[in-house]
Amino acid sequence: MTAMLPIIEELADAPDHAARGRWLLETPLTVLIRDQVAITRLLSAAGFHEGLAYLAAEIAALSAVRGPDGLAAFTVRMMREHARIGIQVIARGGAGEGQHAAIG
C-alpha cells in the first residue's frame, strides 16, 4: 500500500519524459495545485527540468492576481504558454530527454 493517490502513481510510473509531459497536460489543474509538492519531487527525481518549469508556470498563472478583465498579467500568460508549448513538443516525442524543444 502506498500513500500516493492513483493519479500521482501514474506520474511515478511514467517510463519517460514524453509520458510525463502527457500526464502534466492531461491532469486536472486542481491536482497540479493540490499535489504540487509530490509532483515536484517526482519530476525532480526523474530529471525532468522542462516539466518542473511547466508546473511552476501553471502554478504561477493559477495563483496570479488577475486584472479587471479576469486575466493574469500578460507576462504570466506568456510564460505559461511558452512552457505549455515546450511540454506539448516533448509529449509528442519531438524532443529527446534533456533536449530543449525548438519553438518557432
LOBAPA-551501 format. One record per residue (C-alpha): residue in one letter; residue number from 1; x, y, z. Coordinates in Angstrom, 1 decimal, always signed. Layout:
% residues N
+------+-----+--------+--------+--------+
: code : pos :     c1 :     c2 :     c3 :
+------+-----+--------+--------+--------+
:    A : NUM :      X :      Y :      Z :
...
+------+-----+--------+--------+--------+
//
This chain:
% residues 104
+------+-----+--------+--------+--------+
: code : pos :     c1 :     c2 :     c3 :
+------+-----+--------+--------+--------+
:    M :   1 :   +0.0 :   +0.0 :   +0.0 :
:    T :   2 :   +1.3 :   +3.4 :   -0.9 :
:    A :   3 :   +0.4 :   +6.9 :   +0.3 :
:    M :   4 :   +0.2 :   +8.3 :   -3.2 :
:    L :   5 :   -3.1 :   +8.8 :   -5.0 :
:    P :   6 :   -3.6 :   +6.7 :   -8.1 :
:    I :   7 :   -3.3 :   +9.7 :  -10.4 :
:    I :   8 :   +0.1 :  +10.6 :   -8.8 :
:    E :   9 :   +1.2 :   +7.0 :   -9.1 :
:    E :  10 :   +0.6 :   +7.3 :  -12.8 :
:    L :  11 :   +3.3 :  +10.0 :  -12.9 :
:    A :  12 :   +5.6 :   +8.0 :  -10.7 :
:    D :  13 :   +5.3 :   +5.0 :  -13.1 :
:    A :  14 :   +5.8 :   +7.1 :  -16.3 :
:    P :  15 :   +8.6 :   +5.5 :  -18.3 :
:    D :  16 :  +10.0 :   +8.6 :  -20.0 :
:    H :  17 :   +9.7 :  +12.4 :  -20.3 :
:    A :  18 :   +7.1 :  +12.1 :  -23.1 :
:    A :  19 :   +4.8 :  +10.2 :  -20.9 :
:    R :  20 :   +5.4 :  +12.6 :  -18.0 :
:    G :  21 :   +4.7 :  +15.5 :  -20.4 :
:    R :  22 :   +1.4 :  +13.9 :  -21.5 :
:    W :  23 :   +0.5 :  +13.4 :  -17.8 :
:    L :  24 :   +1.2 :  +17.0 :  -17.0 :
:    L :  25 :   -1.0 :  +18.2 :  -19.9 :
:    E :  26 :   -3.9 :  +15.8 :  -19.1 :
:    T :  27 :   -4.0 :  +16.1 :  -15.4 :
:    P :  28 :   -6.7 :  +18.4 :  -13.9 :
:    L :  29 :   -5.2 :  +21.7 :  -12.8 :
:    T :  30 :   -6.6 :  +21.2 :   -9.3 :
:    V :  31 :   -4.4 :  +18.1 :   -9.0 :
:    L :  32 :   -1.4 :  +20.1 :  -10.0 :
:    I :  33 :   -2.1 :  +22.7 :   -7.3 :
:    R :  34 :   -3.1 :  +20.3 :   -4.6 :
:    D :  35 :   -0.3 :  +17.8 :   -5.1 :
:    Q :  36 :   +2.4 :  +20.2 :   -6.3 :
:    V :  37 :   +4.9 :  +19.1 :   -3.7 :
:    A :  38 :   +4.7 :  +15.4 :   -4.6 :
:    I :  39 :   +4.7 :  +16.2 :   -8.3 :
:    T :  40 :   +7.7 :  +18.4 :   -7.9 :
:    R :  41 :   +9.6 :  +15.6 :   -6.1 :
:    L :  42 :   +8.7 :  +13.1 :   -8.8 :
:    L :  43 :   +9.7 :  +15.4 :  -11.7 :
:    S :  44 :  +13.0 :  +16.3 :   -9.9 :
:    A :  45 :  +13.8 :  +12.7 :   -9.3 :
:    A :  46 :  +13.3 :  +12.0 :  -13.0 :
:    G :  47 :  +15.5 :  +15.0 :  -14.0 :
:    F :  48 :  +12.6 :  +16.4 :  -16.0 :
:    H :  49 :  +13.5 :  +20.1 :  -15.8 :
:    E :  50 :  +11.1 :  +21.1 :  -18.6 :
:    G :  51 :   +8.3 :  +19.5 :  -16.6 :
:    L :  52 :   +9.3 :  +21.4 :  -13.5 :
:    A :  53 :   +9.3 :  +24.7 :  -15.4 :
:    Y :  54 :   +5.8 :  +23.9 :  -16.8 :
:    L :  55 :   +4.5 :  +23.0 :  -13.4 :
:    A :  56 :   +5.9 :  +26.3 :  -12.0 :
:    A :  57 :   +4.3 :  +28.3 :  -14.8 :
:    E :  58 :   +0.9 :  +26.7 :  -14.3 :
:    I :  59 :   +1.0 :  +27.3 :  -10.6 :
:    A :  60 :   +2.2 :  +30.9 :  -11.1 :
:    A :  61 :   -0.6 :  +31.6 :  -13.6 :
:    L :  62 :   -3.3 :  +30.0 :  -11.4 :
:    S :  63 :   -2.1 :  +31.9 :   -8.3 :
:    A :  64 :   -1.6 :  +35.3 :  -10.0 :
:    V :  65 :   -3.6 :  +38.3 :   -9.2 :
:    R :  66 :   -6.0 :  +39.0 :  -12.1 :
:    G :  67 :   -6.9 :  +42.2 :  -13.7 :
:    P :  68 :  -10.3 :  +43.7 :  -14.3 :
:    D :  69 :  -10.6 :  +41.5 :  -17.4 :
:    G :  70 :  -10.2 :  +38.4 :  -15.3 :
:    L :  71 :   -6.8 :  +37.6 :  -16.8 :
:    A :  72 :   -3.4 :  +37.3 :  -15.2 :
:    A :  73 :   -0.7 :  +39.8 :  -16.4 :
:    F :  74 :   +0.4 :  +39.3 :  -20.0 :
:    T :  75 :   +3.9 :  +38.2 :  -18.9 :
:    V :  76 :   +2.4 :  +35.5 :  -16.7 :
:    R :  77 :   +0.2 :  +34.3 :  -19.5 :
:    M :  78 :   +3.1 :  +34.2 :  -22.0 :
:    M :  79 :   +5.3 :  +32.3 :  -19.6 :
:    R :  80 :   +2.6 :  +29.7 :  -19.2 :
:    E :  81 :   +2.0 :  +29.4 :  -22.9 :
:    H :  82 :   +5.7 :  +29.1 :  -23.7 :
:    A :  83 :   +6.1 :  +26.3 :  -21.1 :
:    R :  84 :   +3.0 :  +24.6 :  -22.4 :
:    I :  85 :   +4.2 :  +24.6 :  -26.0 :
:    G :  86 :   +7.5 :  +23.1 :  -24.8 :
:    I :  87 :   +5.7 :  +20.3 :  -22.9 :
:    Q :  88 :   +3.5 :  +19.6 :  -25.9 :
:    V :  89 :   +6.5 :  +19.1 :  -28.1 :
:    I :  90 :   +8.1 :  +16.7 :  -25.6 :
:    A :  91 :   +4.8 :  +14.9 :  -25.0 :
:    R :  92 :   +4.6 :  +14.2 :  -28.8 :
:    G :  93 :   +8.1 :  +12.8 :  -28.6 :
:    G :  94 :   +9.6 :  +15.8 :  -30.6 :
:    A :  95 :  +12.4 :  +16.5 :  -28.2 :
:    G :  96 :  +14.6 :  +13.9 :  -26.5 :
:    E :  97 :  +15.2 :  +13.8 :  -22.8 :
:    G :  98 :  +17.3 :  +16.7 :  -21.7 :
:    Q :  99 :  +16.9 :  +18.5 :  -25.0 :
:    H : 100 :  +15.2 :  +21.8 :  -25.3 :
:    A : 101 :  +12.2 :  +21.9 :  -27.7 :
:    A : 102 :  +12.6 :  +24.4 :  -30.5 :
:    I : 103 :   +9.8 :  +26.8 :  -30.6 :
:    G : 104 :   +9.1 :  +28.9 :  -33.6 :
+------+-----+--------+--------+--------+
//
